[in-house]
């Protein structure tokens, strides 16, 4: 998309524009699904600062038009953090970068995800358009479209590999914020799902617990070896005591035999 040319002095900034279209989300999934994807990216790309993921944030394409508000969108090649106040909205004439991927989560109240919005994002030049419809039972719930010659073409397979992102996107059953259901996740090139922040934390906790148990087991083994060594030493002491008592008894017996004028050696 080519941005319209406006006098720089007359272009409003993000602070001048409404940061919301005041339209509430229809259900929790429209917030939770993109929030999970954003949280995963913060972990996967923890060292990268050239991307931004917006959730229910206004995208301004024209200062004279209201914002488009996707459920989620990802832009590559923009500062992850613009300033301490963070972004109020995504303003194209400031960012100079169209979102690379846009996500819409379908609810009972259709909002043009398969028609009007699809056309808008194509005209905007968004390379990837992702629609997730959790209400579908007979058709595929996740659809990933790629912009080809101005038209969106449905990509096959799942997870779907997105070369520009070096990531795949797909669905799988899992637990997020205590909710077990089908979620959208990022995948690597081999088709393996990246762990969520919760799973990473749980894995780290399990590793710490495993290390703690291993150290405890090593201490138990050392204690057992010490006990065995101490036990062996004690047994040697007991054997020595028995031998000393036997020798003492034998000596006493020899003395008694000698007192009776019996040569003990003659009895051997």
Secondary structure, DSSP 8 states (H G I E B T S, - for coil): -------GGG---TTTS-S------SSTHHHHHHHHHHHHHHHHTTT--SEEEEES-EEES-TTS--EE-SEEEEESS-S-SSTT--SSEEHHHH----SEEEEEE-SS--STTTHHHHHHHHHT-SEEEEEETT-SSS-SEEEEEEETTEEEE--SSSEEETTTTEEEEEEEEEETTEEEEEEEEE-TTS-B---HHHHHHHHHHHHHHHHHHHHHHHHHHHHHHHHHHHHHHHHHHHHHHHHHHHHHHHHHHHHHHHTT--GGGG-
